């Protein structure tokens, strides 16, 4: 009887910890979404046109799904050359492939390249971030046709993994306003699966 009570207590404790961890993760993603919505609602920081800003309520997101938060094997590419990334305009910012992330999601093996913007290397705000642009099979359907982006902190040198959270993927500014110049995800970052996580396509209110 005593053993049964102890085992029951342990089980309840594990369930409680799991539920708490899940709640904390959902709260983290909701905070990310809240910050984006706050940015878009503020005329000083919003990429929306003046007309769209008048009717803006909130961005549209997929339901939070922790299954789209993956830990990927990360292989550095120190010998990769600096290159000009294509954009929606004639602008061609300089990037360098920092590393390759390999992971499995929904039973499919995937590979994505992470890039470092050469203009931001010494930036106190963006210097510790890598840029992950990607396309997937939801493009032009439930998500923006030009792909989505994720910002990822540079992993510590001794680590050979990197966390990629597709729940934090967001649209480029070109999804809202054609006056912006936005990077186009390189072909090597085209995923042959649906990524039903993160921000959905932007639809103007009638």
Protein Blocks (a to p, Z undefined) as FASTA:
>chain_A
ZZmmmmmmmmmmmmmmmmmmmmmmmmmmmmmmmmmmmmmmpmklpcbdfklmmmpcbdcd
ddddfklpccddddddfkbccdddddfblbdcddddfbdcdddeehiacdddddddfklm
mpcklmmpccdddddfknoilmcfkbpadddddddfkbcbdcddfklgccdfklmomkbc
cddddfklcccbdcdehjddddddZZ
